[in-house]
Amino acid sequence: MDVLSSTLLRWPDYAGNAMLTTLGNLQEDTSAGLLFVDWSTGSTLQLTGDAVVVWGTERSVEFAVRDVVEIDGASPLTWA
C-alpha cells in the first residue's frame, strides 16, 4: 500500500487474486471502508471514504479517506 498524502492511499491489484468482482462493485458505487486491527491490543482503525479503480497496465485502487475512527481496545480478541 502506498500513502500518497494524508488522505489518499493506493494499492495494486495482483493478477489472480479474485479482486475483479470487488473492483467491478467499486465502479458502480465508490463508497468503501477499510478496517485495520491491532491484534496485540485489540484496537481498531476504521477508514471510510471513496475508492476509485485506476485502470491501466498495472490496475490499482485509490482510496480517498473521508472519516477516521480509532477505538482503543475495541475487540476482546488478541493474538500472541
PDB file of N, CA, C and O in Angstrom:
ATOM      1  N   MET A   1       0.846  -1.161   0.000  1.00  0.00           N
ATOM      2  CA  MET A   1       0.000   0.000   0.000  1.00  0.00           C
ATOM      3  C   MET A   1       0.895   1.230   0.000  1.00  0.00           C
ATOM      4  O   MET A   1       1.882   1.295   0.733  1.00  0.00           O
ATOM      5  N   ASP A   2       0.544   2.187  -0.819  1.00  0.00           N
ATOM      6  CA  ASP A   2       1.276   3.447  -0.887  1.00  0.00           C
ATOM      7  C   ASP A   2       0.450   4.546  -0.233  1.00  0.00           C
ATOM      8  O   ASP A   2      -0.761   4.621  -0.440  1.00  0.00           O
ATOM      9  N   VAL A   3       1.093   5.390   0.549  1.00  0.00           N
ATOM     10  CA  VAL A   3       0.446   6.560   1.134  1.00  0.00           C
ATOM     11  C   VAL A   3       0.828   7.739   0.248  1.00  0.00           C
ATOM     12  O   VAL A   3       1.976   8.184   0.257  1.00  0.00           O
ATOM     13  N   LEU A   4      -0.147   8.246  -0.523  1.00  0.00           N
ATOM     14  CA  LEU A   4       0.120   9.336  -1.459  1.00  0.00           C
ATOM     15  C   LEU A   4       0.006  10.704  -0.796  1.00  0.00           C
ATOM     16  O   LEU A   4       0.663  11.658  -1.211  1.00  0.00           O
ATOM     17  N   SER A   5      -0.828  10.794   0.232  1.00  0.00           N
ATOM     18  CA  SER A   5      -0.971  12.025   1.009  1.00  0.00           C
ATOM     19  C   SER A   5      -1.644  11.649   2.322  1.00  0.00           C
ATOM     20  O   SER A   5      -1.865  10.468   2.590  1.00  0.00           O
ATOM     21  N   SER A   6      -1.967  12.639   3.135  1.00  0.00           N
ATOM     22  CA  SER A   6      -2.599  12.338   4.429  1.00  0.00           C
ATOM     23  C   SER A   6      -4.009  11.790   4.272  1.00  0.00           C
ATOM     24  O   SER A   6      -4.569  11.249   5.225  1.00  0.00           O
ATOM     25  N   THR A   7      -4.592  11.921   3.084  1.00  0.00           N
ATOM     26  CA  THR A   7      -5.953  11.424   2.865  1.00  0.00           C
ATOM     27  C   THR A   7      -6.090  10.541   1.625  1.00  0.00           C
ATOM     28  O   THR A   7      -7.208  10.263   1.193  1.00  0.00           O
ATOM     29  N   LEU A   8      -4.977  10.100   1.050  1.00  0.00           N
ATOM     30  CA  LEU A   8      -5.060   9.305  -0.180  1.00  0.00           C
ATOM     31  C   LEU A   8      -4.119   8.104  -0.113  1.00  0.00           C
ATOM     32  O   LEU A   8      -2.912   8.250   0.079  1.00  0.00           O
ATOM     33  N   LEU A   9      -4.705   6.905  -0.278  1.00  0.00           N
ATOM     34  CA  LEU A   9      -3.960   5.647  -0.287  1.00  0.00           C
ATOM     35  C   LEU A   9      -4.104   4.983  -1.650  1.00  0.00           C
ATOM     36  O   LEU A   9      -5.094   5.201  -2.348  1.00  0.00           O
ATOM     37  N   ARG A  10      -3.126   4.180  -2.026  1.00  0.00           N
ATOM     38  CA  ARG A  10      -3.231   3.414  -3.284  1.00  0.00           C
ATOM     39  C   ARG A  10      -2.603   2.049  -3.071  1.00  0.00           C
ATOM     40  O   ARG A  10      -1.565   1.916  -2.423  1.00  0.00           O
ATOM     41  N   TRP A  11      -3.260   1.026  -3.635  1.00  0.00           N
ATOM     42  CA  TRP A  11      -2.685  -0.319  -3.602  1.00  0.00           C
ATOM     43  C   TRP A  11      -2.945  -0.984  -4.944  1.00  0.00           C
ATOM     44  O   TRP A  11      -3.952  -0.712  -5.598  1.00  0.00           O
ATOM     45  N   PRO A  12      -2.013  -1.874  -5.358  1.00  0.00           N
ATOM     46  CA  PRO A  12      -2.157  -2.543  -6.653  1.00  0.00           C
ATOM     47  C   PRO A  12      -3.095  -3.739  -6.583  1.00  0.00           C
ATOM     48  O   PRO A  12      -3.292  -4.340  -5.527  1.00  0.00           O
ATOM     49  N   ASP A  13      -3.660  -4.062  -7.722  1.00  0.00           N
ATOM     50  CA  ASP A  13      -4.401  -5.313  -7.873  1.00  0.00           C
ATOM     51  C   ASP A  13      -3.428  -6.322  -8.458  1.00  0.00           C
ATOM     52  O   ASP A  13      -2.782  -6.056  -9.472  1.00  0.00           O
ATOM     53  N   TYR A  14      -3.325  -7.462  -7.829  1.00  0.00           N
ATOM     54  CA  TYR A  14      -2.435  -8.501  -8.319  1.00  0.00           C
ATOM     55  C   TYR A  14      -3.241  -9.507  -9.131  1.00  0.00           C
ATOM     56  O   TYR A  14      -4.298  -9.964  -8.695  1.00  0.00           O
ATOM     57  N   ALA A  15      -2.746  -9.843 -10.294  1.00  0.00           N
ATOM     58  CA  ALA A  15      -3.437 -10.793 -11.168  1.00  0.00           C
ATOM     59  C   ALA A  15      -3.693 -12.091 -10.426  1.00  0.00           C
ATOM     60  O   ALA A  15      -2.795 -12.652  -9.798  1.00  0.00           O
ATOM     61  N   GLY A  16      -4.923 -12.560 -10.505  1.00  0.00           N
ATOM     62  CA  GLY A  16      -5.253 -13.839  -9.897  1.00  0.00           C
ATOM     63  C   GLY A  16      -5.685 -13.767  -8.448  1.00  0.00           C
ATOM     64  O   GLY A  16      -5.829 -14.806  -7.803  1.00  0.00           O
ATOM     65  N   ASN A  17      -5.899 -12.564  -7.911  1.00  0.00           N
ATOM     66  CA  ASN A  17      -6.294 -12.505  -6.509  1.00  0.00           C
ATOM     67  C   ASN A  17      -7.809 -12.399  -6.319  1.00  0.00           C
ATOM     68  O   ASN A  17      -8.272 -12.145  -5.207  1.00  0.00           O
ATOM     69  N   ALA A  18      -8.580 -12.588  -7.378  1.00  0.00           N
ATOM     70  CA  ALA A  18     -10.046 -12.615  -7.331  1.00  0.00           C
ATOM     71  C   ALA A  18     -10.650 -11.280  -6.895  1.00  0.00           C
ATOM     72  O   ALA A  18     -11.751 -11.255  -6.345  1.00  0.00           O
ATOM     73  N   MET A  19      -9.940 -10.165  -7.133  1.00  0.00           N
ATOM     74  CA  MET A  19     -10.470  -8.851  -6.769  1.00  0.00           C
ATOM     75  C   MET A  19     -11.395  -8.271  -7.831  1.00  0.00           C
ATOM     76  O   MET A  19     -12.053  -7.261  -7.578  1.00  0.00           O
ATOM     77  N   LEU A  20     -11.463  -8.878  -9.008  1.00  0.00           N
ATOM     78  CA  LEU A  20     -12.220  -8.263 -10.098  1.00  0.00           C
ATOM     79  C   LEU A  20     -13.662  -8.000  -9.708  1.00  0.00           C
ATOM     80  O   LEU A  20     -14.217  -6.975 -10.101  1.00  0.00           O
ATOM     81  N   THR A  21     -14.285  -8.885  -8.952  1.00  0.00           N
ATOM     82  CA  THR A  21     -15.653  -8.645  -8.509  1.00  0.00           C
ATOM     83  C   THR A  21     -15.719  -7.387  -7.659  1.00  0.00           C
ATOM     84  O   THR A  21     -16.610  -6.560  -7.847  1.00  0.00           O
ATOM     85  N   THR A  22     -14.791  -7.232  -6.730  1.00  0.00           N
ATOM     86  CA  THR A  22     -14.748  -6.052  -5.883  1.00  0.00           C
ATOM     87  C   THR A  22     -14.495  -4.806  -6.715  1.00  0.00           C
ATOM     88  O   THR A  22     -15.141  -3.779  -6.506  1.00  0.00           O
ATOM     89  N   LEU A  23     -13.560  -4.885  -7.658  1.00  0.00           N
ATOM     90  CA  LEU A  23     -13.268  -3.730  -8.493  1.00  0.00           C
ATOM     91  C   LEU A  23     -14.482  -3.340  -9.328  1.00  0.00           C
ATOM     92  O   LEU A  23     -14.741  -2.154  -9.535  1.00  0.00           O
ATOM     93  N   GLY A  24     -15.222  -4.330  -9.807  1.00  0.00           N
ATOM     94  CA  GLY A  24     -16.459  -4.045 -10.550  1.00  0.00           C
ATOM     95  C   GLY A  24     -17.491  -3.363  -9.675  1.00  0.00           C
ATOM     96  O   GLY A  24     -18.191  -2.454 -10.123  1.00  0.00           O
ATOM     97  N   ASN A  25     -17.589  -3.804  -8.415  1.00  0.00           N
ATOM     98  CA  ASN A  25     -18.517  -3.160  -7.484  1.00  0.00           C
ATOM     99  C   ASN A  25     -18.131  -1.708  -7.249  1.00  0.00           C
ATOM    100  O   ASN A  25     -19.003  -0.845  -7.155  1.00  0.00           O
ATOM    101  N   LEU A  26     -16.830  -1.425  -7.151  1.00  0.00           N
ATOM    102  CA  LEU A  26     -16.383  -0.052  -6.946  1.00  0.00           C
ATOM    103  C   LEU A  26     -16.692   0.837  -8.142  1.00  0.00           C
ATOM    104  O   LEU A  26     -16.846   2.048  -7.990  1.00  0.00           O
ATOM    105  N   GLN A  27     -16.783   0.252  -9.322  1.00  0.00           N
ATOM    106  CA  GLN A  27     -17.176   1.032 -10.496  1.00  0.00           C
ATOM    107  C   GLN A  27     -18.616   1.534 -10.348  1.00  0.00           C
ATOM    108  O   GLN A  27     -18.948   2.621 -10.821  1.00  0.00           O
ATOM    109  N   GLU A  28     -19.463   0.744  -9.694  1.00  0.00           N
ATOM    110  CA  GLU A  28     -20.868   1.086  -9.505  1.00  0.00           C
ATOM    111  C   GLU A  28     -21.091   2.011  -8.317  1.00  0.00           C
ATOM    112  O   GLU A  28     -21.926   2.913  -8.384  1.00  0.00           O
ATOM    113  N   ASP A  29     -20.351   1.797  -7.226  1.00  0.00           N
ATOM    114  CA  ASP A  29     -20.517   2.591  -6.002  1.00  0.00           C
ATOM    115  C   ASP A  29     -19.146   2.753  -5.366  1.00  0.00           C
ATOM    116  O   ASP A  29     -18.550   1.771  -4.924  1.00  0.00           O
ATOM    117  N   THR A  30     -18.646   3.967  -5.315  1.00  0.00           N
ATOM    118  CA  THR A  30     -17.286   4.205  -4.829  1.00  0.00           C
ATOM    119  C   THR A  30     -17.162   4.218  -3.307  1.00  0.00           C
ATOM    120  O   THR A  30     -16.049   4.277  -2.785  1.00  0.00           O
ATOM    121  N   SER A  31     -18.274   4.164  -2.593  1.00  0.00           N
ATOM    122  CA  SER A  31     -18.213   4.165  -1.125  1.00  0.00           C
ATOM    123  C   SER A  31     -17.503   2.912  -0.637  1.00  0.00           C
ATOM    124  O   SER A  31     -17.809   1.800  -1.067  1.00  0.00           O
ATOM    125  N   ALA A  32     -16.546   3.108   0.273  1.00  0.00           N
ATOM    126  CA  ALA A  32     -15.771   1.961   0.744  1.00  0.00           C
ATOM    127  C   ALA A  32     -15.282   2.206   2.170  1.00  0.00           C
ATOM    128  O   ALA A  32     -15.282   3.334   2.665  1.00  0.00           O
ATOM    129  N   GLY A  33     -14.871   1.130   2.806  1.00  0.00           N
ATOM    130  CA  GLY A  33     -14.320   1.228   4.145  1.00  0.00           C
ATOM    131  C   GLY A  33     -13.184   0.243   4.316  1.00  0.00           C
ATOM    132  O   GLY A  33     -13.166  -0.824   3.702  1.00  0.00           O
ATOM    133  N   LEU A  34     -12.241   0.614   5.155  1.00  0.00           N
ATOM    134  CA  LEU A  34     -11.113  -0.255   5.489  1.00  0.00           C
ATOM    135  C   LEU A  34     -11.064  -0.388   7.004  1.00  0.00           C
ATOM    136  O   LEU A  34     -11.278   0.587   7.725  1.00  0.00           O
ATOM    137  N   LEU A  35     -10.786  -1.580   7.482  1.00  0.00           N
ATOM    138  CA  LEU A  35     -10.671  -1.832   8.914  1.00  0.00           C
ATOM    139  C   LEU A  35      -9.301  -2.442   9.182  1.00  0.00           C
ATOM    140  O   LEU A  35      -8.942  -3.463   8.595  1.00  0.00           O
ATOM    141  N   PHE A  36      -8.535  -1.808  10.074  1.00  0.00           N
ATOM    142  CA  PHE A  36      -7.235  -2.311  10.476  1.00  0.00           C
ATOM    143  C   PHE A  36      -7.334  -2.682  11.948  1.00  0.00           C
ATOM    144  O   PHE A  36      -7.783  -1.883  12.769  1.00  0.00           O
ATOM    145  N   VAL A  37      -6.911  -3.903  12.278  1.00  0.00           N
ATOM    146  CA  VAL A  37      -6.983  -4.392  13.655  1.00  0.00           C
ATOM    147  C   VAL A  37      -5.570  -4.577  14.188  1.00  0.00           C
ATOM    148  O   VAL A  37      -4.733  -5.205  13.539  1.00  0.00           O
ATOM    149  N   ASP A  38      -5.308  -4.033  15.365  1.00  0.00           N
ATOM    150  CA  ASP A  38      -4.054  -4.282  16.065  1.00  0.00           C
ATOM    151  C   ASP A  38      -4.318  -5.460  16.996  1.00  0.00           C
ATOM    152  O   ASP A  38      -4.875  -5.292  18.080  1.00  0.00           O
ATOM    153  N   TRP A  39      -3.913  -6.655  16.564  1.00  0.00           N
ATOM    154  CA  TRP A  39      -4.259  -7.867  17.297  1.00  0.00           C
ATOM    155  C   TRP A  39      -3.553  -7.975  18.642  1.00  0.00           C
ATOM    156  O   TRP A  39      -3.965  -8.767  19.489  1.00  0.00           O
ATOM    157  N   SER A  40      -2.499  -7.197  18.853  1.00  0.00           N
ATOM    158  CA  SER A  40      -1.819  -7.257  20.149  1.00  0.00           C
ATOM    159  C   SER A  40      -2.564  -6.456  21.221  1.00  0.00           C
ATOM    160  O   SER A  40      -2.452  -6.759  22.409  1.00  0.00           O
ATOM    161  N   THR A  41      -3.333  -5.423  20.803  1.00  0.00           N
ATOM    162  CA  THR A  41      -4.056  -4.602  21.774  1.00  0.00           C
ATOM    163  C   THR A  41      -5.574  -4.678  21.626  1.00  0.00           C
ATOM    164  O   THR A  41      -6.307  -4.280  22.531  1.00  0.00           O
ATOM    165  N   GLY A  42      -6.047  -5.187  20.492  1.00  0.00           N
ATOM    166  CA  GLY A  42      -7.482  -5.223  20.227  1.00  0.00           C
ATOM    167  C   GLY A  42      -8.027  -3.898  19.715  1.00  0.00           C
ATOM    168  O   GLY A  42      -9.238  -3.756  19.542  1.00  0.00           O
ATOM    169  N   SER A  43      -7.151  -2.924  19.471  1.00  0.00           N
ATOM    170  CA  SER A  43      -7.585  -1.624  18.956  1.00  0.00           C
ATOM    171  C   SER A  43      -7.874  -1.712  17.461  1.00  0.00           C
ATOM    172  O   SER A  43      -7.306  -2.545  16.755  1.00  0.00           O
ATOM    173  N   THR A  44      -8.771  -0.838  16.987  1.00  0.00           N
ATOM    174  CA  THR A  44      -9.102  -0.813  15.566  1.00  0.00           C
ATOM    175  C   THR A  44      -8.951   0.595  15.009  1.00  0.00           C
ATOM    176  O   THR A  44      -9.081   1.587  15.726  1.00  0.00           O
ATOM    177  N   LEU A  45      -8.676   0.654  13.718  1.00  0.00           N
ATOM    178  CA  LEU A  45      -8.643   1.899  12.965  1.00  0.00           C
ATOM    179  C   LEU A  45      -9.588   1.701  11.797  1.00  0.00           C
ATOM    180  O   LEU A  45      -9.376   0.824  10.960  1.00  0.00           O
ATOM    181  N   GLN A  46     -10.634   2.516  11.739  1.00  0.00           N
ATOM    182  CA  GLN A  46     -11.641   2.404  10.682  1.00  0.00           C
ATOM    183  C   GLN A  46     -11.528   3.619   9.767  1.00  0.00           C
ATOM    184  O   GLN A  46     -11.584   4.762  10.220  1.00  0.00           O
ATOM    185  N   LEU A  47     -11.369   3.354   8.476  1.00  0.00           N
ATOM    186  CA  LEU A  47     -11.311   4.416   7.482  1.00  0.00           C
ATOM    187  C   LEU A  47     -12.503   4.276   6.555  1.00  0.00           C
ATOM    188  O   LEU A  47     -12.773   3.183   6.057  1.00  0.00           O
ATOM    189  N   THR A  48     -13.212   5.353   6.318  1.00  0.00           N
ATOM    190  CA  THR A  48     -14.283   5.345   5.316  1.00  0.00           C
ATOM    191  C   THR A  48     -13.985   6.434   4.298  1.00  0.00           C
ATOM    192  O   THR A  48     -13.362   7.450   4.608  1.00  0.00           O
ATOM    193  N   GLY A  49     -14.443   6.199   3.085  1.00  0.00           N
ATOM    194  CA  GLY A  49     -14.189   7.166   2.026  1.00  0.00           C
ATOM    195  C   GLY A  49     -14.664   6.643   0.692  1.00  0.00           C
ATOM    196  O   GLY A  49     -15.619   5.871   0.609  1.00  0.00           O
ATOM    197  N   ASP A  50     -13.981   7.076  -0.349  1.00  0.00           N
ATOM    198  CA  ASP A  50     -14.333   6.697  -1.713  1.00  0.00           C
ATOM    199  C   ASP A  50     -13.145   6.042  -2.388  1.00  0.00           C
ATOM    200  O   ASP A  50     -12.017   6.526  -2.293  1.00  0.00           O
ATOM    201  N   ALA A  51     -13.408   4.935  -3.072  1.00  0.00           N
ATOM    202  CA  ALA A  51     -12.364   4.189  -3.773  1.00  0.00           C
ATOM    203  C   ALA A  51     -12.621   4.241  -5.270  1.00  0.00           C
ATOM    204  O   ALA A  51     -13.747   4.048  -5.729  1.00  0.00           O
ATOM    205  N   VAL A  52     -11.574   4.501  -6.011  1.00  0.00           N
ATOM    206  CA  VAL A  52     -11.668   4.584  -7.467  1.00  0.00           C
ATOM    207  C   VAL A  52     -10.690   3.593  -8.070  1.00  0.00           C
ATOM    208  O   VAL A  52      -9.533   3.525  -7.655  1.00  0.00           O
ATOM    209  N   VAL A  53     -11.147   2.830  -9.043  1.00  0.00           N
ATOM    210  CA  VAL A  53     -10.279   1.890  -9.750  1.00  0.00           C
ATOM    211  C   VAL A  53      -9.504   2.656 -10.811  1.00  0.00           C
ATOM    212  O   VAL A  53     -10.089   3.371 -11.624  1.00  0.00           O
ATOM    213  N   VAL A  54      -8.189   2.503 -10.798  1.00  0.00           N
ATOM    214  CA  VAL A  54      -7.342   3.124 -11.812  1.00  0.00           C
ATOM    215  C   VAL A  54      -6.976   2.024 -12.799  1.00  0.00           C
ATOM    216  O   VAL A  54      -6.142   1.165 -12.509  1.00  0.00           O
ATOM    217  N   TRP A  55      -7.610   2.060 -13.973  1.00  0.00           N
ATOM    218  CA  TRP A  55      -7.386   1.033 -14.982  1.00  0.00           C
ATOM    219  C   TRP A  55      -6.170   1.422 -15.805  1.00  0.00           C
ATOM    220  O   TRP A  55      -6.043   2.572 -16.225  1.00  0.00           O
ATOM    221  N   GLY A  56      -5.304   0.498 -16.031  1.00  0.00           N
ATOM    222  CA  GLY A  56      -4.107   0.745 -16.829  1.00  0.00           C
ATOM    223  C   GLY A  56      -3.310  -0.521 -16.921  1.00  0.00           C
ATOM    224  O   GLY A  56      -3.825  -1.607 -16.652  1.00  0.00           O
ATOM    225  N   THR A  57      -2.055  -0.399 -17.299  1.00  0.00           N
ATOM    226  CA  THR A  57      -1.215  -1.598 -17.379  1.00  0.00           C
ATOM    227  C   THR A  57      -1.114  -2.274 -16.032  1.00  0.00           C
ATOM    228  O   THR A  57      -1.140  -3.501 -15.939  1.00  0.00           O
ATOM    229  N   GLU A  58      -1.000  -1.473 -14.991  1.00  0.00           N
ATOM    230  CA  GLU A  58      -0.997  -2.011 -13.629  1.00  0.00           C
ATOM    231  C   GLU A  58      -2.216  -1.465 -12.898  1.00  0.00           C
ATOM    232  O   GLU A  58      -2.190  -0.355 -12.366  1.00  0.00           O
ATOM    233  N   ARG A  59      -3.268  -2.248 -12.879  1.00  0.00           N
ATOM    234  CA  ARG A  59      -4.531  -1.843 -12.261  1.00  0.00           C
ATOM    235  C   ARG A  59      -4.338  -1.623 -10.764  1.00  0.00           C
ATOM    236  O   ARG A  59      -3.652  -2.401 -10.100  1.00  0.00           O
ATOM    237  N   SER A  60      -4.946  -0.559 -10.235  1.00  0.00           N
ATOM    238  CA  SER A  60      -4.818  -0.279  -8.808  1.00  0.00           C
ATOM    239  C   SER A  60      -6.097   0.388  -8.293  1.00  0.00           C
ATOM    240  O   SER A  60      -7.002   0.718  -9.060  1.00  0.00           O
ATOM    241  N   VAL A  61      -6.141   0.573  -6.987  1.00  0.00           N
ATOM    242  CA  VAL A  61      -7.266   1.247  -6.340  1.00  0.00           C
ATOM    243  C   VAL A  61      -6.717   2.449  -5.582  1.00  0.00           C
ATOM    244  O   VAL A  61      -5.731   2.336  -4.854  1.00  0.00           O
ATOM    245  N   GLU A  62      -7.363   3.602  -5.758  1.00  0.00           N
ATOM    246  CA  GLU A  62      -7.023   4.781  -4.964  1.00  0.00           C
ATOM    247  C   GLU A  62      -8.176   5.051  -4.012  1.00  0.00           C
ATOM    248  O   GLU A  62      -9.336   5.123  -4.417  1.00  0.00           O
ATOM    249  N   PHE A  63      -7.835   5.197  -2.739  1.00  0.00           N
ATOM    250  CA  PHE A  63      -8.820   5.359  -1.677  1.00  0.00           C
ATOM    251  C   PHE A  63      -8.648   6.731  -1.034  1.00  0.00           C
ATOM    252  O   PHE A  63      -7.614   7.023  -0.433  1.00  0.00           O
ATOM    253  N   ALA A  64      -9.678   7.572  -1.168  1.00  0.00           N
ATOM    254  CA  ALA A  64      -9.677   8.902  -0.559  1.00  0.00           C
ATOM    255  C   ALA A  64     -10.380   8.815   0.792  1.00  0.00           C
ATOM    256  O   ALA A  64     -11.576   8.531   0.863  1.00  0.00           O
ATOM    257  N   VAL A  65      -9.628   9.062   1.863  1.00  0.00           N
ATOM    258  CA  VAL A  65     -10.158   8.954   3.224  1.00  0.00           C
ATOM    259  C   VAL A  65     -11.067  10.137   3.526  1.00  0.00           C
ATOM    260  O   VAL A  65     -10.690  11.293   3.337  1.00  0.00           O
ATOM    261  N   ARG A  66     -12.275   9.826   3.999  1.00  0.00           N
ATOM    262  CA  ARG A  66     -13.250  10.851   4.378  1.00  0.00           C
ATOM    263  C   ARG A  66     -13.357  10.950   5.901  1.00  0.00           C
ATOM    264  O   ARG A  66     -13.394  12.052   6.448  1.00  0.00           O
ATOM    265  N   ASP A  67     -13.406   9.813   6.581  1.00  0.00           N
ATOM    266  CA  ASP A  67     -13.535   9.779   8.031  1.00  0.00           C
ATOM    267  C   ASP A  67     -12.594   8.736   8.619  1.00  0.00           C
ATOM    268  O   ASP A  67     -12.305   7.713   7.998  1.00  0.00           O
ATOM    269  N   VAL A  68     -12.118   9.023   9.842  1.00  0.00           N
ATOM    270  CA  VAL A  68     -11.232   8.114  10.563  1.00  0.00           C
ATOM    271  C   VAL A  68     -11.781   7.931  11.970  1.00  0.00           C
ATOM    272  O   VAL A  68     -12.098   8.903  12.657  1.00  0.00           O
ATOM    273  N   VAL A  69     -11.890   6.664  12.395  1.00  0.00           N
ATOM    274  CA  VAL A  69     -12.311   6.361  13.761  1.00  0.00           C
ATOM    275  C   VAL A  69     -11.322   5.363  14.338  1.00  0.00           C
ATOM    276  O   VAL A  69     -11.112   4.285  13.782  1.00  0.00           O
ATOM    277  N   GLU A  70     -10.713   5.738  15.466  1.00  0.00           N
ATOM    278  CA  GLU A  70      -9.794   4.832  16.160  1.00  0.00           C
ATOM    279  C   GLU A  70     -10.419   4.485  17.506  1.00  0.00           C
ATOM    280  O   GLU A  70     -10.816   5.367  18.268  1.00  0.00           O
ATOM    281  N   ILE A  71     -10.499   3.177  17.788  1.00  0.00           N
ATOM    282  CA  ILE A  71     -11.095   2.723  19.042  1.00  0.00           C
ATOM    283  C   ILE A  71     -10.078   1.842  19.766  1.00  0.00           C
ATOM    284  O   ILE A  71      -9.724   0.762  19.293  1.00  0.00           O
ATOM    285  N   ASP A  72      -9.618   2.320  20.916  1.00  0.00           N
ATOM    286  CA  ASP A  72      -8.691   1.536  21.730  1.00  0.00           C
ATOM    287  C   ASP A  72      -9.434   0.371  22.375  1.00  0.00           C
ATOM    288  O   ASP A  72     -10.516   0.553  22.934  1.00  0.00           O
ATOM    289  N   GLY A  73      -8.855  -0.821  22.296  1.00  0.00           N
ATOM    290  CA  GLY A  73      -9.455  -1.993  22.937  1.00  0.00           C
ATOM    291  C   GLY A  73     -10.831  -2.344  22.401  1.00  0.00           C
ATOM    292  O   GLY A  73     -11.679  -2.812  23.161  1.00  0.00           O
ATOM    293  N   ALA A  74     -11.077  -2.131  21.116  1.00  0.00           N
ATOM    294  CA  ALA A  74     -12.390  -2.372  20.519  1.00  0.00           C
ATOM    295  C   ALA A  74     -12.768  -3.852  20.538  1.00  0.00           C
ATOM    296  O   ALA A  74     -13.946  -4.195  20.639  1.00  0.00           O
ATOM    297  N   SER A  75     -11.787  -4.708  20.443  1.00  0.00           N
ATOM    298  CA  SER A  75     -12.049  -6.147  20.384  1.00  0.00           C
ATOM    299  C   SER A  75     -11.396  -6.851  21.560  1.00  0.00           C
ATOM    300  O   SER A  75     -10.238  -6.579  21.879  1.00  0.00           O
ATOM    301  N   PRO A  76     -12.127  -7.756  22.214  1.00  0.00           N
ATOM    302  CA  PRO A  76     -11.516  -8.526  23.287  1.00  0.00           C
ATOM    303  C   PRO A  76     -10.584  -9.612  22.741  1.00  0.00           C
ATOM    304  O   PRO A  76      -9.853 -10.245  23.503  1.00  0.00           O
ATOM    305  N   LEU A  77     -10.610  -9.823  21.434  1.00  0.00           N
ATOM    306  CA  LEU A  77      -9.769 -10.856  20.826  1.00  0.00           C
ATOM    307  C   LEU A  77      -8.386 -10.306  20.570  1.00  0.00           C
ATOM    308  O   LEU A  77      -8.242  -9.218  20.012  1.00  0.00           O
ATOM    309  N   THR A  78      -7.365 -11.045  20.972  1.00  0.00           N
ATOM    310  CA  THR A  78      -5.991 -10.659  20.709  1.00  0.00           C
ATOM    311  C   THR A  78      -5.236 -11.858  20.167  1.00  0.00           C
ATOM    312  O   THR A  78      -5.730 -12.984  20.215  1.00  0.00           O
ATOM    313  N   TRP A  79      -4.050 -11.620  19.656  1.00  0.00           N
ATOM    314  CA  TRP A  79      -3.245 -12.663  19.067  1.00  0.00           C
ATOM    315  C   TRP A  79      -1.840 -12.544  19.647  1.00  0.00           C
ATOM    316  O   TRP A  79      -1.274 -11.453  19.714  1.00  0.00           O
ATOM    317  N   ALA A  80      -1.295 -13.660  20.059  1.00  0.00           N
ATOM    318  CA  ALA A  80       0.069 -13.627  20.604  1.00  0.00           C
ATOM    319  C   ALA A  80       0.963 -14.563  19.810  1.00  0.00           C
ATOM    320  O   ALA A  80       2.151 -14.682  20.107  1.00  0.00           O
TER     321      ALA A  80
END
